[in-house]
């Protein structure tokens, strides 16, 4: 295996030092390192972070390999600085059996660009009627610990309670897509002033907040772990703040797009801005940013949702909801948070790795730790060209925007998956 010596690099924002990667681990960190056999990377001005970990990725395989595959999504992830992603279950067939989660896990191992940790469905076929074989998925080679019907809400409170009870046996997590379906029938965008003006049916904030309020009570009652996907409203933040203050075992994520974009984008009628939950108001964005800073929201998760051209480039009402995220998440975080490297490492690597139980990930580069890390040039700026993305899909909401930061290199167990800003395979 090739050794790599990264010189004069800042590790999570600290003073520049040298960092030697050898035999799958960070071998040494300190000034003035030499390693004649190593490939040298000049790290001047660059920042090394623990490899990013995404709790919420749609890889679309099996079933919609035209939109994304485990391999193409893994490559997009590596280029975005990720070393591990959790793959959502809304594939076709749905990942609701040991067989399907093992298939996704095996495809991830074969691609070997990031660690792919499958998420299992909560209910059979995401239909919200019967619990899926949660135990068999947990016992499978994929060792599933997070279950989610994402894209759909587990709306039935009794089923949600049973799911929370079931996963308690192995300290599993139910990750909820919080959307009361009766309140969002026909919804096209956030319910508010803009939807009224455009004449589009609205998705009210309360549809999210009501489910989160119910689920934190259920999780508290059962003593189980709840994770809330893509939190998007100021009211949700307040429900979570109270639940956490009471000691409920709840964690929450926010997406990059909900930290940056607002419902005003719907005025373009460009379906690239259609997403579920929808883009909200500027006041929601402000509340989400504050919650991310103070820890009420634990992680940034991408909700990377690739869609084929025919599913996205059509009339707003017919377009599927969802946006690409893996290749731009770090840039959006940098834009929103500035160079707060410790906070970025916490929200995008350490905490998501801990929630998902991914050992070897989310650990700051230090002697002896697995070399799962990414190296960023924070001073670089790049203009997003959809055609240049590694994803098989093109539905980025940041097309032709110039964003800060560029991933220079990513290492998975000491092997570069990205070098000089390019995928190595
Ligand atoms: O916008 C979304 N797209 N939200 C979801 O919850 C699902 C996702 C998808 O699978 O496309």
Boltz pocket constraint, residues with backbone or C-beta under 6 A from the ligand:
constraints:
  - pocket:
      binder: B
      contacts: [[A, 58], [A, 90], [A, 150], [A, 151], [A, 152], [A, 177], [A, 274], [A, 275], [A, 276], [A, 277], [A, 303], [A, 305], [A, 306], [A, 320], [A, 321], [A, 322], [A, 323]]
      max_distance: 6.0
